[in-house]
């Protein structure tokens, strides 16, 4: 056991050294300094890998062999680079040494088994704890001198880290001017890991190399990935990672070719802008490397860019199960219906390929997008949309109907919106995205189930039904629990903000609280003026909104064991 844990411990020390060295702008020193430690880490990583393949019970899965071969060769080249002076400097710059140390730690950490005994660490505690740990780690990284152009307070670092991990987008310091390129990279990585969930990455790569997992861990991951079957948990994790990286890569290319490169000092800066905004868009984060976001003068009238980003955060907010179900339907439509039809063969009929969950989410999303676009277009046509051509007004109306649903990008002056528009945006922010997505809010399916339940009660029906299917009572109960808990959280947030931010109006504070809870990121220019207690309130609101108060309650309260015992039933007066 010590043999397997020693490389992990030493690589962790090496990683801390990398963070200190790079974060403070020091240089690799050889011999006897940090460079010697890096050599030890790299060599231990090579010996650890060799030991895993020498011992049959430790041997990684066959499909990981080629990756481990490249990993071993890379470590060997880095060791030669560090021990031979400038021999390989022209091939291997120093920053690759840092990446090598990180990869050794990640490779060793992938062999660590999570303690998933439900008595101590249930899925809810694992979920909440992973986000809390990531927020703390991100805040420490953002405090490094090289992460900022000027020093910031730890409160601002925690606020920025929480906003990035919770994919909110509210900022108390300007991302474009306050953070260096290194700091912006940290924020982008926090957005990526926070949007998909840290457990998604660590669990999948652990399974990828180890090839096995405990049943308790599979149960925990099934709840976090919304998988239908325990056996499909790691397949779902792989699909999530592949889909996210594929969509973001396409988004990077589209954003890169849609922006005016004269706005940037070099093509590499334009590329970084594209990568940052593709990740921020897909993860529904709302962070931008421009001070005024999409309202910046150079991209304010770039309607293709607006539509590209809208497409990214709509796909990211639709929910991974919905996206997989839709992809499966398209594959069936092409392979089993169109191709057989073209060859005069018999097409395959699969009933209910589009499941009820997908239908509910797509219909609700469509109604909110189109309805919001029409209402915002009518209300703001001669206000914030004035000065744009006809097609620009339609584009911005659609964008402003989509961005409140947890994306958080601003393409108009938010403080100039009419009051009815602000009220509509409050509702859209509260609803948010869809379940198992990168977005927040109470979710579209929650709103749909609540609406269906209203009509079922009004019509005197005992059950909630739709499309010939009966919706389970547990789903309806969870929907109303999420609605009530969201109102409780938002209510307390507004209440405490009204005591700490006495110079702000109630509408502005309500807008800020709902934006924080639903991880949206839009603001009526309140965030930069927050006091220290106000920042802490918004931090807690963002965190609770991302992990949900229901998950926090489940993690804290002891779980009830079902019994075949029923008490006498009694009706309670409601109205």
VOGUMAR-661217 format. One line per 5 residues: number of its first residue (from 1); for each residue x, y, z of C-alpha. Coordinates in steps of 0.001 Angstrom, whole numbers, plus 524288, in hexadecimal, padded with zeros to 5 digits. Each point is the difference from the previous one (the first is absolute). Example, Ala and Ser with C-alpha at 12.3 -4.5 7.8 and 13.67 -1.06 7.14 Angstrom:
BEGIN
1) 8300C 7EE6C 81E78; 8055A 80D70 7FD6C
***
This chain:
BEGIN
1) 80000 80000 80000; 80B47 8093D 80329; 805F0 7FD1C 7F2B8; 7F385 804A8 7F96C; 7FE1C 80BFD 8089A
6) 80E0A 8050F 7FFEC; 7FFAD 804F7 7F1D3; 7F2FC 806AF 802CD; 8057A 806C3 80C08; 80CA1 80449 7F961
11) 7F8CF 8048C 7F3B1; 7F6CC 807EA 80896; 80BB3 806BC 80639; 80568 8024D 7F265; 7F306 805C4 7FBA6
16) 7FFF9 80964 80B8C; 80DC9 803F9 7FC2A; 7FB84 8026A 7F202; 7F4CE 8087C 804C1; 80924 807D0 808B5
21) 80ABD 80110 7F5D9; 7F784 803B4 7F472; 7F696 8081A 8081A; 80AE7 80843 80590; 807CE 800AC 7F35C
26) 80BCC 7F84E 80481; 8086B 7F7E7 7F6BA; 8036F 7F19B 80005; 80CDC 7FE24 80714; 8098B 7F4C1 7FE98
31) 80656 7F96A 80702; 7FB0C 7FEA9 80DF0; 7F45E 8090C 7FE3A; 7F26A 7FE31 7FA9C; 8058E 7F9E0 7F3B9
36) 80589 7F4B6 80805; 7F2B0 7FDFA 80638; 7F9C6 7FFCE 7F296; 8099B 7F599 7FB93; 7FC50 7F7B4 80BD1
41) 7F182 8019B 7FD03; 801A9 7FC7F 7F1AD; 8088B 7F438 802EB; 7F6A7 7FB36 80A72; 7F4F6 80172 7F62C
46) 80778 7F763 7F66E; 802FC 7F5A0 80A4D; 7F1E8 80045 804CC; 7FB0D 7FDCA 7F234; 809A9 7F4E9 7FDDA
51) 7FBC3 7F9B6 80CD7; 7F1B9 800A5 7FC12; 802BE 7F872 7F38E; 80925 7F666 806DF; 7F5C4 7FC2E 80A2B
56) 7F449 7F9C2 7F977; 7F62E 8046A 80A52; 80415 80E30 7FDEB; 800AA 7FF89 7F124; 7F7ED 80AA2 7F925
61) 7F5D3 7FCD6 7F5C9; 804A8 7FC45 7F275; 7FA6C 80C18 7F941; 8084D 808A0 80905; 80CED 7F9CD 7FBF3
66) 802DE 80917 7F4AE; 7FD43 80BF4 8087F; 8090A 7FABE 80A8F; 80A79 7FD7E 7F5AE; 7FF8F 80E3F 7FBC9
71) 7FFA1 803DF 80E58; 80C5F 7F82F 802E2; 8073E 80585 7F42D; 7FC01 80DCC 803C4; 8050F 7FE44 80DE7
76) 80CC7 7FA9D 7FAD4; 801F8 80BCB 7F71C; 7FD16 80947 80B3F; 809F2 7F923 808B2; 80A3C 8012C 7F541
81) 7FC65 80E49 7FE57; 801F2 802EE 80E7C; 80C80 7F830 801A2; 806F7 80401 7F374; 7FF70 80EBA 8014E
86) 7FC77 806DA 7F34F; 80100 7F3B4 7F7B4; 7F15F 7FF05 7FD6D; 7FBDC 80DEF 80338; 7FD11 80307 7F1DD
91) 7F6B8 7F454 7FFB8; 7FA4C 8003B 80DB5; 7FD75 80D3E 80640; 7FF6B 800A2 80ECE; 7F13E 80100 800C8
96) 7FF22 7F210 7FAD3; 806E9 7FBBB 80C6F; 7F4ED 80606 807C8; 7F618 7F8CB 7F7A4; 807AC 7F377 8020F
101) 7FF85 80165 80ECD; 7F178 80294 7FF56; 7FDF3 7F416 7F75B; 8079E 7F742 8096C; 7F74D 8049A 80B24
106) 7F3AF 7FE32 7F7D2; 8045C 7F25B 7FBD2; 802E7 7FBDA 80DF9; 7F3A7 8065A 8052F; 7F800 7F835 7F62E
111) 80398 7F3A6 80785; 7FA89 80558 80CB9; 7F31F 7F9E7 8040C; 7F5B1 80902 8054F; 7FAA1 7FC18 80D61
116) 7F1D0 7FEE1 7FBCC; 7FA39 7F8F2 80BAA; 7F269 80591 800CE; 800B1 800E0 80EDC; 80A3D 80AA7 7FF5D
121) 8008A 80531 7F224; 7F334 7FF49 7F8A4; 7FEC7 80552 7F218; 7FA93 80CFF 804CA; 80B89 80244 80927
126) 80970 7FC1D 7F54C; 7F974 80967 7F682; 7FFA1 80B8E 80958; 80DA0 7FD51 80538; 80614 7FF68 7F27D
131) 7FAC8 80D7E 7FC92; 80431 805A5 80D11; 80DB7 7FA90 7FE80; 80100 8053F 7F22A; 7FBBC 80D97 80477
136) 80A7C 80043 80A98; 80A85 7FB15 7F6AD; 7FC15 809FF 7F5B5; 80063 80B2F 809BF; 80DD6 7FC57 80423
141) 8048C 7FF42 7F1DD; 7FA21 80D59 7FCF9; 807A2 805C9 80B5D; 80CEF 7FCA5 7F95C; 80783 80C4E 7FBFB
146) 800B9 7FBF5 7F1AD; 7F13E 7FDE6 7FF69; 7FCD3 80E66 80174; 805AB 80CA5 7FADA; 7FDB7 80659 80D39
151) 7FDE1 7F90B 80D0D; 7F1E8 7FD07 803A1; 7F9FD 7FCC2 80D24; 7FD3C 7F1EF 803AB; 7F178 80330 80077
156) 80082 80421 7F1B9; 807A3 7F3A9 7FCAD; 7F5CA 7F77F 806C4; 7F514 8076A 7F934; 80652 7FE4C 7F297
161) 8030B 7F1AF 80286; 7F21E 7FD37 8049A; 7FA56 80734 7F45E; 8089F 7F818 7F6AD; 7FDEC 7F2B1 80670
166) 7F167 80259 80132; 80008 80504 7F1CB; 7F93B 80C89 80412; 80794 80B42 7F9FC; 7FDF7 80A71 80A60
171) 80CBA 8076C 80208; 804C9 8099E 80A36; 80CBC 80292 7F8B0; 8017F 80188 7F15F; 80462 7F31E 7F9EF
176) 805E1 806F5 7F443; 80873 809EE 80725; 8022E 7FA6D 80DA7; 8042F 7F22B 7FC85; 80BDE 7FC65 7F7F9
181) 7FF9C 7F5E9 7F530; 803F3 7F5D6 80A13; 7F4D6 80431 808DA; 7F665 7FF80 7F4B6; 80492 7F231 7FCE9
186) 7FD68 7FC31 80E2A; 7F256 805D3 7FF18; 7FD83 7F8C1 7F33A; 80448 7F306 805FF; 7F773 80262 80BEC
191) 7F48B 80292 7F6DB; 802A1 7F37F 7F861; 80176 7F743 80BDE; 7F4EA 806B0 8074E; 7F6EE 7FF44 7F450
196) 801C5 7F170 7FDD0; 802D6 7FC96 80E2E; 80D22 7FC1D 80591; 7FAF1 7F24D 802C8; 7FD4E 7FE37 7F17D
201) 80E5C 80194 7FCA2; 8063D 7F90C 80B8F; 7F6B8 7F471 7FFEC; 800C5 7FD76 7F16F; 80ED4 800B0 7FEED
206) 8013B 7F7AB 80C2F; 7F783 7F5AC 7F998; 806DE 801C8 7F2EB; 80D30 7FBEF 80571; 7FBE1 7F6F0 80B0B
211) 7F4FB 7F942 7F8B0; 7F7EA 7FD22 80C0C; 7F77F 806D8 809EB; 7F89D 7FC8A 80C44; 7F156 7FE8A 7FF90
216) 7FE84 80ACC 80A1A; 807BE 80949 7F765; 7F7B1 7FC89 7F43D; 7F3A3 802C5 807D6; 80574 80D36 80425
221) 803C2 80394 7F228; 7F301 7FB71 7FA96; 7F90D 80A30 80846; 8095A 80AAD 7FB82; 7FF5B 7FC7F 7F17C
226) 7F15A 7FCF1 7FF7F; 802F2 7F2BF 7F9D9; 7F4CD 7F663 7FEB2; 80861 7F419 802E8; 80B5D 7FDE4 80938
231) 8076E 7F896 7F570; 7FF6F 80BDE 7F6FA; 805D6 809CB 80987; 80DAE 800A9 7FA36; 7FAB6 7FF70 7F235
236) 7F7E3 80C02 8036B; 80BFD 806CE 805A1; 80789 7FD76 7F37D; 7F4BD 80524 7F7B0; 7FF10 80C5B 80843
241) 80E7A 8030A 7FE98; 80048 7FCEB 7F16B; 7F3B9 807F8 7FD2A; 804D9 80BAD 807CC; 80D74 80035 7F9B7
246) 7FA54 7FDEA 7F261; 7F60C 80AF9 8010B; 809F3 8091D 80626; 809F2 7FD0D 7F544; 7F5FF 8032C 7F584
251) 7FC81 80C33 8079D; 80E44 80447 80084; 80135 7FF32 7F13B; 7F331 80732 7FD95; 80314 80AD2 809B5
256) 80DD0 80197 7FA99; 7FB46 80234 7F225; 7F494 808B7 8041A; 807AE 80A5C 80778; 80779 80B78 7FA68
261) 80E59 7FCC6 80220; 8039F 80E64 80011; 7FA8F 80050 80DDB; 80B50 7F789 8047E; 80EA0 801FA 80022
266) 8031D 7F2BD 7FA2A; 7F95A 7F3D3 7FA7E; 80363 7F8AD 80C8C; 7F86F 80A13 807DB; 7F44F 7FE5B 7F6F7
271) 8012A 7F14B 801B4; 8002C 8014F 80ECE; 7F3FB 808B5 7FF44; 7F93F 7F56C 7F803; 803B7 7F4F8 80941
276) 7FC31 807C3 80C1C; 7F2BC 803EE 7FAA5; 7FD0F 7F27D 7FA7D; 8025D 7F9EB 80D62; 7F8DB 80AF1 80707
281) 7F4B5 7FF16 7F669; 7FE2A 7F141 80044; 80128 7FFAF 80ED2; 7F627 80B35 80136; 809DC 807F5 807CE
286) 7FEC7 80D9A 7FA10; 80E41 803BB 80260; 80673 8083B 7F580; 80DA3 80526 7FD74; 7FA14 80D0C 7FBFC
291) 7FC8F 809AF 80AB9; 7F25B 8027C 7FA96; 7FD92 7F207 7FBB6; 7F8F8 7FEEC 7F2FE; 7FBF1 80E37 80181
296) 80E0D 803D8 7FCC5; 8002F 8099E 7F4C8; 807BB 7F6EF 7F714; 7F66B 7F491 800E3; 7F352 806D5 8039C
301) 7FB1E 7FEC1 7F20C; 80616 7F2BD 7FD35; 7F32A 7F890 7FED0; 8060E 7F33B 7FB03; 80849 7FF96 80C63
306) 7F3E0 8021C 8084F; 7F8E5 7F4D5 7F94D; 80BCF 7F6FC 8010F; 80120 8024B 80E93; 7F140 7FE9E 8016D
311) 800E2 7F2D7 7F948; 80AF1 7FBDC 8092C; 7F909 8032F 80C9B; 7F307 7FA9B 7FB1A; 806AF 7F303 7FCF1
316) 8071D 8004D 80D0C; 7F37E 80357 80739; 7F721 7F620 7F950; 80552 7F4F3 8086F; 80906 7F4C2 7FC7B
321) 7F56B 7F55F 800A0; 7F7A8 80804 7F6B4; 80B64 80206 7F6B1; 80332 7F169 80008; 7F1D2 7FC6F 7FDB8
326) 7FF28 80998 7F4AD; 80CBE 7FADA 7FA0B; 7FAA8 7F23A 8011A; 7F3A9 80458 7F90C; 807B3 80663 7F4EA
331) 8083D 7F3C5 7FE73; 7F3A3 7F7B4 7FF6F; 7F9DA 8097B 7F65C; 80BA6 7FF2F 7F6C9; 80430 7F1CB 80186
336) 7F2E3 7F94A 8020F; 7F693 808D6 7F8AA; 80655 80851 7F563; 80A32 7F64F 7FB01; 7F672 7F469 7FF42
341) 7F61F 808F5 7F965; 80A04 8040A 7F5D1; 803B2 7F1E3 7FD4C; 7F1C9 7FBAA 8000C; 8023B 7F7B0 80BEF
346) 7F75F 7FEDA 80BE1; 80215 80AC0 80A12; 800F1 7FCB1 80E66; 7F57C 80530 80914; 803EE 80275 80E31
351) 7F4D6 80507 80889; 802BC 80B0A 809A8; 80DD9 80250 7FB8A; 7FE21 80E1F 8045A; 7FCCC 7FDD9 80E59
356) 7F6B6 80804 80852; 80AFD 8074A 806CC; 80557 804B9 7F2E6; 7F29E 80438 7FB42; 7FD4D 807CB 80C54
361) 80D37 806E1 7FFAE; 7FFC2 8032A 7F173; 7F212 8053B 80041; 80246 80830 80C30; 80CE6 80530 7FAB9
366) 7F9BE 80370 7F2F6; 7F4AC 80724 80677; 80924 807CC 808C8; 8092E 80396 7F4DE; 7F5C0 803D7 7F5FF
371) 7F6EC 80641 809ED; 80B23 80784 80637; 804F4 8045C 7F2B0; 7F2AD 80557 7FBFE; 7FD80 80723 80CD0
376) 80DBD 805C9 8010B; 7FF8D 803E9 7F1B0; 7F338 80751 801D5; 80414 8067E 80CBF; 80DD2 803E9 7FC04
381) 7FE66 80274 7F164; 80184 80EAF 8015A; 807CE 7FFAF 80C99; 80C46 7F7B5 801C5; 7FE66 7FA20 7F263
386) 7FF36 80D49 7F98D; 80B5A 802F6 7F710; 800C7 7F202 7FB13; 7FB07 7FBBB 7F2A1; 7F3FE 7F74A 7FEDD
391) 8079B 7F343 7FFDC; 80873 8050B 80B23; 7F40F 802BA 80844; 7FADD 7F245 7FD9E; 80D47 7FA4B 80349
396) 8014A 807BC 80C95; 7F1EE 7FD1F 803F9; 802D1 7F182 7FEAE; 80D0F 80167 806F9; 7F9E3 80791 80B49
401) 7F586 7F589 80167; 80A5E 7F54C 800A7; 80AA4 80643 80845; 7F7D7 801BA 80C8D; 7FE3D 7F159 80087
406) 80D0D 7FF18 80757; 80949 80433 7F4FF; 80236 80DCC 80531; 805F1 806A8 7F409; 7FB66 80E0F 7FE68
411) 7FEA2 8056F 7F242; 7F809 80C16 803D7; 8005C 809F2 80AE5; 7F914 7F8BC 80B0E; 7FD79 80C68 807C6
416) 7F849 805DF 7F48D; 7F5FF 7F4FB 7FF0D; 7F1A5 80312 80230; 7FA13 7FB47 80CC7; 7F752 7F58A 7F98E
421) 80BF6 7FAB1 7F8FD; 80757 7FF13 80CDA; 7F489 7F896 805F7; 7FFF6 7F670 7F49F; 80EAA 7FE0A 80153
426) 7FE23 7FD58 80E89; 7F697 7F507 7FC91; 808EF 7FA71 7F575; 80B95 80047 80959; 7F828 7F91A 80A93
431) 7FC0A 7F517 7F6B3; 80DB6 7FE73 7FA94; 804E2 7F4B4 7F7D3; 7FC83 7F17D 7FFBE; 803C1 7F4E0 80936
436) 80D63 7F979 7FF06; 8056C 80BA5 7F873; 80A45 80A6A 80230; 7F589 809F5 803D0; 7F8CD 8032D 80C83
441) 7F285 80487 80445; 7F48B 7F7B0 80432; 800B2 7F99E 7F26C; 7F650 7FF43 7F4C8; 7FAA3 7F29F 803C8
446) 7FCE8 8050A 80DA5; 7F7EB 80B11 7FA3F; 7F948 7F68D 7F6A8; 7FC7A 7F631 80AA9; 7FAC5 80ABB 808D1
451) 7F7A1 80549 7F4DB; 7FADD 7F27C 7FC9B; 7FCC6 7FD99 80E40; 7F83D 80CA7 8009D; 7F760 7FBA1 7F4CB
456) 7FEBA 7F230 80561; 7FAED 80531 80CF9; 7F712 809D2 7F949; 7FA1C 7F510 7F7C5; 7FE33 7F724 80BC5
461) 809F1 7F5DB 7FB75; 80730 7F7DD 80A11; 80C03 7FDBF 7F78B; 8085A 808EC 7F78E; 8003C 7FAC6 7F21B
466) 805DC 8041A 7F303; 8011B 7F95E 7F2AD; 7FA17 7F381 80517; 809B9 7FF12 80B2C; 7FDDD 801B2 80E8E
471) 809FB 8089C 806CD; 804AF 7FA2F 80CC4; 7FBEE 80651 80CC3; 80E52 800B2 803FA; 80319 808B5 7F43E
476) 7F4BC 8092F 80355; 80427 80078 80E4A; 80E09 80339 7FC68; 7FB64 80A94 7F6A0; 7F830 8070B 80A79
481) 80AF8 7FE02 809E0; 80995 8069A 7F6B8; 7F67E 80B37 7FD86; 7FD83 80276 80E76; 80E5C 7FED2 803C5
486) 803E4 80958 7F519; 7F66C 80A22 80504; 80512 7FE26 80DDC; 80E2D 801CC 7FBB0; 7FD16 80BBF 7F776
491) 7F777 805FD 80A98; 80AA4 7FEF8 80A4B; 80A0F 8053F 7F671; 7F7BA 80C06 7FCF6; 7FD08 801DF 80E6F
496) 80E47 80029 80426; 80439 80823 7F43B; 7F5DE 80A31 8038A; 806F8 80186 80D16; 80DD7 800AB 7FA81
501) 7FD6B 8078C 7F359; 7F6EB 80AB5 804DF; 80322 80915 7F4AF; 7FA60 7F683 7F5E7; 7F1BD 7FE8F 7FC29
506) 7F81A 7F3B9 8023D; 7FF0B 7FCCA 7F176; 80EC1 8009B 7FE38; 80248 7F756 80BE6; 7F5AC 7F632 7FBA5
511) 80637 7FFB4 7F286; 80D67 7FD9C 80611; 7FB26 7F52A 808F6; 7F88E 7F8A8 7F579; 80B6F 80182 7F6AC
516) 8092B 7FA53 80A4E; 7F6E5 7F4E7 803EA; 7FD4B 7FBE9 7F1F8; 80E7F 8018C 7FC80; 7FCB7 809D7 7F54C
521) 809B8 80B14 8017E; 7F7B0 80B6D 7FB68; 7FFB3 80BF3 808CB; 7FA23 80D84 800A1; 80D96 8053B 8035C
526) 7FEF0 7FBBD 80E3C; 80AED 7F5E5 800D9; 80BAE 8096B 7FF29; 7FA45 80853 80B10; 7FD9B 7F4EC 8099C
531) 80520 80165 80DD2; 807F1 7F524 80641; 7F414 7F9F0 806C4; 7F866 80188 7F357; 80A7A 7F890 7F890
536) 7FF43 7F4E8 809DC; 7F133 7FF68 7FE8B; 80117 7FF12 7F134; 80AD2 7F5BB 8014C; 7F727 7F77F 8085A
541) 7F491 80258 7F6DD; 80801 7FBEC 7F424; 804FE 7F3C9 806BF; 7F2A5 7FBDD 8050A; 7FA14 802B2 7F2B7
546) 80A24 7F78E 7F91B; 7FF6C 7F41F 808F0; 7F1B4 80273 803EE; 7FB0E 80131 80DDF; 7F971 7F2CA 7FE8C
551) 80D42 7F96F 7FDCA; 80576 806FD 80BE4; 7F497 7FB52 80859; 801A3 7F215 7FB03; 80E7E 80082 80348
556) 7FD71 804CD 80DD2; 7F3C3 7F8A6 8043B; 7FFFE 7F16C 80323; 7F949 7F80A 7F57B; 7F344 7F924 80335
561) 7FEF0 7F176 7FD7A; 7F373 7FBC6 7F965; 7F6F3 7F75C 80805; 7F3D5 7F883 7FC56; 7F868 807D0 809E9
566) 7F594 809F0 7FC80; 7F97B 8093F 80971; 7F1B7 803AF 7FE9F; 7FE34 80A07 7F52B; 7F9F8 80D34 802DF
571) 7FD06 80BB8 7F747; 8056B 80D5E 803C4; 7F8B6 80C9A 7FD06; 8074C 807BB 7F597; 7F6B3 80AA2 7FB4A
***
